Amino acid sequence: MSDRTPLLRVRNLTVNFGSHRKQLSAVAGVSFDIFEGETLGLVGESGCGKSTTGKALMRIVEPTSGSIELEGTELTTTHGKALRNLRTRMQMIFQDPISSLNPRRRARDLVAEPLDCWKSVRGAERDALVNDLLNKVGIDPEIYGDRYARQFSGGQCQRISIARSLAMRPKLLICDEMVSALDVSVQAQILNLLVDLKREYGLALLFIAHDLAVVKYVSDRVAVMYLGKICEIGPADTLYDFPEHPYTEFLLGAALEADPDAPLRGDVLAGEPPSPTSPPSGCRFRTRCPFATDKCATEEPPLEEIVPGHRVACHYPLSLSAEANA
């Protein structure tokens, strides 16, 4: 997808659940790249496969097929100690900041846990690193370092989770709905913190969320998922201003602005997504798409480049349809 060498290269990633008789297609042939220092946003409706994609990259959920390369090393065929070593290069921040921390452990011990597991630093150096990480995320180690996780608010727990994820100096962070459970004011604090840490540590991010405004704020590029597939991917500003896939247009139209007098952007998408146990033939969005034809039912649209860096999986991209009708 670029002449540059990606930090993370994902090709035809597939994750199925269930037996052969009745399989649930959670992720169906997803491909994308993430480059050093880049943030890729991943958006879509609940149940589209966003979180499963993130967990499959970490091998928390085992991929059914496909390729995942981190810095040129294939993850899907790596096991044992070699896989554990690679996992230090990528970390995941989970959706629920409270349940992701052990309530019976103190804040400084939670942050130090990866360091203790790997015995990478010890003694005074370890303590200094833990204090520095807590300070970086706005948790004063002198005041709060010995408090238990259960004594913190959701926003504070998420700050501790971020500090813990940075302990091994990873190259890639997978952020799975990391601000969705937080108040709006706390969301802004966490997002600004994440942007600052990304710049300081040179991080690449896969930012999974359903809030389109949040994704646009933090992302360089955005990928839109529908029923296990990526239907559009491109630069954030381009995708938001000039969406090419009808589903992306509907998603943006459903996003409300904080202005009661602001007009709605477009029509509201009707109907429910099809069952992932029996997805539609051809284009998976065709059962809800107002522009679907017989071709959409028989041929699956490939993810093709419309303009440099902007790809869409649609037989009738919106810009080309508009030109044809002009």
C-alpha positions as CSV (number, residue, x, y, z in Angstrom):
1,M,0.0,0.0,0.0
2,S,3.1,2.3,0.0
3,D,6.7,2.3,-1.1
4,R,7.7,2.7,2.5
5,T,8.4,-0.4,4.7
6,P,5.5,-0.7,7.2
7,L,6.0,-1.3,10.9
8,L,3.0,-3.6,10.8
9,R,1.8,-5.4,7.7
10,V,-1.5,-7.3,7.7
11,R,-2.7,-9.3,4.7
12,N,-6.0,-11.2,4.3
13,L,-6.5,-11.6,8.1
14,T,-9.4,-13.9,8.8
15,V,-10.9,-14.9,12.2
16,N,-13.8,-17.4,12.4
17,F,-15.5,-18.7,15.5
18,G,-17.6,-21.8,15.9
19,S,-17.7,-25.2,14.2
20,H,-17.4,-25.9,10.5
21,R,-21.2,-26.4,10.4
22,K,-21.9,-23.0,11.7
23,Q,-19.1,-20.5,11.6
24,L,-19.2,-16.9,12.6
25,S,-17.1,-14.7,10.3
26,A,-15.8,-12.0,12.6
27,V,-12.9,-10.8,10.4
28,A,-13.0,-11.7,6.7
29,G,-9.8,-11.0,4.8
30,V,-8.7,-7.6,6.3
31,S,-5.5,-6.0,4.9
32,F,-3.7,-2.8,6.0
33,D,-0.4,-1.3,6.9
34,I,0.7,0.8,9.8
35,F,3.9,2.8,9.5
36,E,6.3,4.1,12.2
37,G,4.9,7.1,14.0
38,E,1.5,6.8,12.3
39,T,-2.0,6.5,13.8
40,L,-4.5,4.3,11.9
41,G,-8.1,4.7,13.1
42,L,-10.4,1.7,12.8
43,V,-14.2,2.5,12.9
44,G,-17.5,0.8,12.3
45,E,-20.7,-0.3,14.0
46,S,-20.7,-2.5,17.0
47,G,-20.0,-6.1,16.0
48,C,-18.2,-5.3,12.8
49,G,-14.9,-7.0,14.0
50,K,-12.8,-4.0,15.1
51,S,-11.9,-5.4,18.6
52,T,-11.4,-8.9,17.2
53,T,-8.9,-7.5,14.7
54,G,-6.9,-5.9,17.4
55,K,-6.9,-9.0,19.6
56,A,-5.9,-11.1,16.6
57,L,-2.9,-8.9,16.0
58,M,-1.8,-9.6,19.6
59,R,-2.6,-13.3,19.2
60,I,-5.1,-13.0,22.1
61,V,-7.5,-14.4,19.6
62,E,-5.9,-16.8,17.2
63,P,-6.2,-15.9,13.5
64,T,-7.9,-18.5,11.2
65,S,-5.7,-17.5,8.3
66,G,-3.8,-14.6,6.9
67,S,-0.4,-12.9,7.6
68,I,0.7,-10.5,10.3
69,E,4.2,-9.1,10.0
70,L,5.7,-6.9,12.7
71,E,9.0,-5.3,11.6
72,G,9.3,-8.0,9.0
73,T,8.7,-11.0,11.3
74,E,5.7,-13.2,10.7
75,L,3.6,-13.4,13.9
76,T,1.1,-16.1,12.9
77,T,3.9,-18.8,12.7
78,T,5.8,-17.6,15.7
79,H,5.4,-19.4,19.0
80,G,6.8,-19.8,22.5
81,K,9.7,-17.6,23.6
82,A,10.0,-15.9,20.2
83,L,6.4,-14.8,20.3
84,R,6.8,-13.5,23.9
85,N,9.8,-11.4,22.8
86,L,7.8,-10.0,19.8
87,R,4.9,-9.1,22.1
88,T,7.1,-6.6,24.0
89,R,7.2,-4.6,20.7
90,M,3.4,-4.2,20.7
91,Q,1.0,-3.6,23.6
92,M,-2.7,-3.3,23.9
93,I,-4.8,-0.9,26.0
94,F,-8.2,-2.4,26.7
95,Q,-11.7,-0.8,26.6
96,D,-12.5,-1.1,30.3
97,P,-9.8,0.7,32.3
98,I,-11.0,-0.6,35.7
99,S,-11.3,-4.3,35.0
100,S,-8.0,-4.4,33.0
101,L,-6.1,-3.7,36.3
102,N,-5.8,-6.0,39.3
103,P,-7.7,-4.2,42.1
104,R,-5.5,-5.8,44.7
105,R,-2.3,-4.3,43.4
106,R,-0.8,-0.8,43.9
107,A,-0.4,1.6,41.1
108,R,3.5,1.5,41.1
109,D,3.4,-2.4,41.1
110,L,1.0,-2.5,38.1
111,V,3.3,-0.3,36.1
112,A,6.4,-2.3,37.2
113,E,4.8,-5.7,36.4
114,P,6.2,-5.9,32.8
115,L,9.6,-4.9,34.0
116,D,9.5,-7.5,36.8
117,C,8.3,-10.2,34.4
118,W,11.2,-9.6,32.0
119,K,13.7,-8.5,34.6
120,S,14.8,-5.8,32.2
121,V,15.7,-3.3,35.0
122,R,16.0,-3.7,38.7
123,G,16.5,-1.8,42.0
124,A,16.7,2.0,41.9
125,E,16.7,2.1,38.1
126,R,13.4,0.2,38.1
127,D,11.8,2.5,40.7
128,A,13.0,5.6,38.8
129,L,11.5,4.3,35.5
130,V,8.1,3.5,37.2
131,N,8.0,7.0,38.8
132,D,8.9,8.6,35.5
133,L,6.1,6.7,33.6
134,L,3.5,7.6,36.3
135,N,4.6,11.3,36.1
136,K,4.3,11.2,32.3
137,V,0.6,10.2,32.5
138,G,-0.2,12.7,35.2
139,I,-0.2,10.3,38.3
140,D,2.0,11.7,41.1
141,P,3.9,8.6,42.3
142,E,4.6,10.2,45.7
143,I,0.9,10.7,46.4
144,Y,-0.8,7.9,44.4
145,G,1.9,5.3,43.8
146,D,0.9,3.2,46.8
147,R,-2.8,3.4,46.3
148,Y,-4.7,0.3,45.0
149,A,-6.2,0.2,41.6
150,R,-9.7,0.0,43.1
151,Q,-9.1,3.4,44.7
152,F,-8.8,5.2,41.3
153,S,-11.4,6.6,39.0
154,G,-11.9,5.3,35.4
155,G,-9.8,8.0,33.9
156,Q,-7.0,7.5,36.4
157,C,-7.1,3.7,35.8
158,Q,-6.7,4.4,32.0
159,R,-3.7,6.6,32.7
160,I,-2.1,3.8,34.7
161,S,-2.9,1.3,31.9
162,I,-1.1,3.7,29.4
163,A,1.9,3.9,31.7
164,R,2.0,0.1,32.0
165,S,1.8,-0.3,28.2
166,L,4.8,2.0,27.8
167,A,7.1,0.2,30.3
168,M,8.7,-2.1,27.7
169,R,9.1,0.8,25.2
170,P,6.9,-0.7,22.4
171,K,6.8,0.4,18.8
172,L,3.0,-0.1,18.4
173,L,0.0,0.5,20.7
174,I,-3.3,-1.1,20.0
175,C,-6.0,1.1,21.6
176,D,-9.3,-0.8,21.9
177,E,-12.1,1.7,22.6
178,M,-9.8,3.2,25.2
179,V,-11.9,6.3,25.9
180,S,-15.5,5.0,25.3
181,A,-16.1,4.3,29.0
182,L,-14.9,7.7,30.1
183,D,-16.7,11.1,30.6
184,V,-16.3,13.5,27.7
185,S,-14.0,15.8,29.7
186,V,-11.8,12.9,30.7
187,Q,-11.8,11.6,27.1
188,A,-10.2,14.9,26.0
189,Q,-7.5,14.6,28.7
190,I,-6.6,11.0,27.8
191,L,-6.6,11.8,24.0
192,N,-4.3,14.8,24.5
193,L,-2.0,12.6,26.7
194,L,-1.9,9.9,24.0
195,V,-1.0,12.4,21.3
196,D,1.8,13.8,23.5
197,L,3.2,10.4,24.3
198,K,3.0,9.3,20.7
199,R,5.2,12.2,19.7
200,E,7.6,11.7,22.6
201,Y,8.1,8.0,22.2
202,G,7.7,7.7,18.4
203,L,4.8,5.4,18.7
204,A,2.6,3.9,16.0
205,L,-1.1,3.5,17.0
206,L,-4.0,1.3,15.9
207,F,-6.9,3.4,17.4
208,I,-10.1,1.3,17.5
209,A,-13.3,3.3,18.3
210,H,-16.8,4.0,17.2
211,D,-16.8,7.8,17.9
212,L,-16.0,9.4,14.5
213,A,-15.0,12.7,16.1
214,V,-12.5,11.1,18.4
215,V,-11.0,9.0,15.6
216,K,-10.5,12.0,13.3
217,Y,-8.8,13.9,16.1
218,V,-6.1,11.4,16.7
219,S,-5.7,9.6,13.3
220,D,-3.5,10.1,10.3
221,R,-5.5,7.6,8.3
222,V,-8.8,5.9,8.9
223,A,-10.2,2.5,7.9
224,V,-13.9,1.8,8.0
225,M,-15.1,-1.8,8.7
226,Y,-18.4,-3.4,8.0
227,L,-19.3,-6.9,8.8
228,G,-15.7,-8.1,9.1
229,K,-14.3,-6.3,6.0
230,I,-12.6,-3.0,5.4
231,C,-14.8,-1.1,2.9
232,E,-12.8,2.1,2.8
233,I,-9.4,3.4,3.9
234,G,-7.6,6.7,3.4
235,P,-6.2,9.9,4.9
236,A,-8.5,11.1,7.7
237,D,-9.3,14.5,6.3
238,T,-10.0,13.1,2.8
239,L,-12.2,10.3,4.0
240,Y,-14.2,12.6,6.2
241,D,-14.6,15.3,3.6
242,F,-15.0,13.1,0.5
243,P,-16.2,9.6,1.5
244,E,-16.4,7.2,-1.4
245,H,-18.3,4.2,0.1
246,P,-22.0,4.6,0.9
247,Y,-21.5,3.1,4.3
248,T,-18.9,5.7,5.2
249,E,-21.3,8.4,4.1
250,F,-24.1,7.0,6.3
251,L,-21.7,6.7,9.3
252,L,-20.7,10.4,8.9
253,G,-24.3,11.4,8.5
254,A,-25.2,9.7,11.7
255,A,-22.6,11.6,13.7
256,L,-24.3,14.4,15.6
257,E,-22.6,17.8,16.2
258,A,-22.8,19.6,19.5
259,D,-25.1,22.2,18.0
260,P,-28.9,21.8,18.1
261,D,-29.3,24.0,15.1
262,A,-26.8,22.2,12.9
263,P,-28.4,20.4,10.0
264,L,-28.1,16.6,9.6
265,R,-25.5,15.6,7.1
266,G,-27.5,12.9,5.4
267,D,-30.0,10.1,5.6
268,V,-29.9,7.7,8.5
269,L,-28.9,4.1,7.6
270,A,-31.9,1.8,7.9
271,G,-32.0,-1.8,9.0
272,E,-29.7,-4.0,11.0
273,P,-26.4,-5.6,9.8
274,P,-26.8,-9.2,8.5
275,S,-25.8,-12.1,10.7
276,P,-22.0,-12.8,10.5
277,T,-22.9,-16.5,10.5
278,S,-24.5,-16.1,7.1
279,P,-23.1,-12.9,5.4
280,P,-24.6,-11.8,2.1
281,S,-23.0,-12.9,-1.2
282,G,-21.0,-10.3,-3.1
283,C,-20.8,-7.0,-1.3
284,R,-21.7,-7.4,2.4
285,F,-23.3,-4.0,2.5
286,R,-25.6,-4.5,-0.4
287,T,-28.7,-5.5,1.7
288,R,-28.7,-2.0,3.2
289,C,-27.2,0.0,0.3
290,P,-29.6,2.2,-1.7
291,F,-27.4,1.9,-4.8
292,A,-27.0,-1.9,-4.9
293,T,-27.5,-3.7,-8.2
294,D,-27.4,-7.3,-9.3
295,K,-23.6,-7.0,-9.8
296,C,-23.3,-6.2,-6.0
297,A,-25.0,-9.6,-5.2
298,T,-22.7,-11.7,-7.5
299,E,-19.3,-10.0,-7.3
300,E,-17.4,-9.0,-4.2
301,P,-15.9,-5.5,-4.8
302,P,-12.1,-5.4,-4.3
303,L,-10.4,-2.7,-2.2
304,E,-9.1,-0.5,-5.0
305,E,-7.4,2.9,-5.1
306,I,-9.6,5.8,-6.3
307,V,-7.0,8.5,-5.7
308,P,-3.4,8.0,-4.3
309,G,-3.7,6.7,-0.7
310,H,-7.5,6.4,-0.8
311,R,-9.0,2.9,-1.3
312,V,-12.6,1.8,-1.5
313,A,-14.4,-1.6,-1.9
314,C,-17.4,-0.5,-3.9
315,H,-18.5,-1.1,-7.5
316,Y,-20.1,2.3,-7.5
317,P,-17.9,4.8,-5.6
318,L,-19.8,8.0,-4.7
319,S,-17.6,10.4,-6.7
320,L,-17.7,8.2,-9.8
321,S,-21.5,7.9,-9.5
322,A,-21.9,11.6,-9.1
323,E,-19.8,12.2,-12.3
324,A,-21.9,9.7,-14.2
325,N,-25.1,11.4,-13.2
326,A,-23.8,14.9,-13.9
